[in-house]
Amino acid sequence: MIKKITIWLLCLSILSIQFISAEEKFLSLKKKKVNVRYGPSFDSKIKYIYKKINLPIKQIDKKENFRRIVDLQNNSGWIHISQLKSSNSIIILENRILFKKPSNLSRPIVRLERGRLLIIKNCENKWCKVTSDDHSGWLKAENIWGSVK
């Protein structure tokens, strides 16, 4: 009997961990102007407005067609799913060098300041090809806000 209860509790804890982790994921803003609301409804007042397309945010909860999000500065609120898309961007958390090829021995292209928003083109072996406003190159995928999949 104790063995059955132990197995049942173990299964329940594994399922709850999978459910919790399934809620959290990175997304990006789809539009140049996105309303963040106090609650998961169009009737909820607007808390603040993002004005940065492709900004990476983390989904921490969901309710029907709304997603509760948190950003790099720990601001949170609810956004309608129509304003979100799969994650395609990152923000670097420290000054970094953008390289011509995926290697530290490759030719450096430019020094990027922390806080820079980068669009991910593709990733391989812990390196990502990214674009910035006017630069394109390779960056090691570490010390970032966002997901590189």
Secondary structure, 3 states (H helix, E strand, C coil): CHHHHHHHHHHHHHHHHHHHHHHCEEEEECCCCEEEECCCCCCCCEEEEECCCCCEEEEEEEECCEEEEECCCCCEEEEEHHHEEECCEEEECCCEEEECCCCCCCCEEEEECCCCEEEEEEEECCEEEEECCCCEEEEECCCEEECCC
